[in-house]
Amino acid sequence: MSERMKQMKNNVLLVLTALIWGCSFVAQSVGMDYVGPFTFNAVRCLIGAAVLIPVILFMDKSARKSGLTDEEMKSRRGDTKTLVTGGICCGLALGIASSLQQWGILFTTVGKAGFITAMYIVLVPIFGIFLGKKVRLLIWFCVALAVAGLYFLCMNETFRLNTGDFLVILCAVCFSVHILVIDHFSPKVDGVRLSAIQFLVAGIACGIPMLIWEH
């Protein structure tokens, strides 16, 4: 596959991801009519982990058929300790961010929740400054646009954010941390296994308060 075709494929996958991610806000809003935020997140994360198990088995089977040795497959998976540590860190960040988002949707509109959550796109490079990464001038321009959009969407005549908006802003911050944690661990381990552990940990993290506070 040529470099151009690979880039086009990646762009299509990202557009598809954005489409699915955007549609999920409607499902999240409707879901809140029937279950609590922790229940919703616990169930969907555990389902995500369960769905990835056969994917992992299929990928391992395909790798063996392609002639990879056990040593080569182990090398692709990465160090087990790093994989588990990364999965736990990613899962906790995802669980906290998703819970704040789901809780915030109770008090704000789906459109506002989607926009505010998407602010992690500009928050990630800003937080990256503290990790020694450079931020281009274009990013600061995007930050200004995002803040302006946030103002027009969320501010009312009293110049105050409502509870839902504030919770989703915290969610965007947590998702920014989540992305940075993924960026740190994903090059070192198998991404699908990392995702499976992440979803399992997030599901358990949301399941505990679900059992305590929700019906």
Secondary structure, DSSP 8 states (H G I E B T S, - for coil): --HHHHHHHHHHHHHHHHHHHHHHHHHHHHHTTTS-HHHHHHHHHHHHHHHHHHHHHHHHHHHHHTT--HHHHHHHH--HHHHHHHHHHHHHHHHHHHHHHHHHHTTS-HHHHHHHHTTHHHHHHHHHGGGT----HHHHHHHHHHHHHHHHHH--TT----HHHHHHHHHHHHHHHHHHHHHHHTTTS-HHHHHHHHHHHHHHHHHHHHHHH--
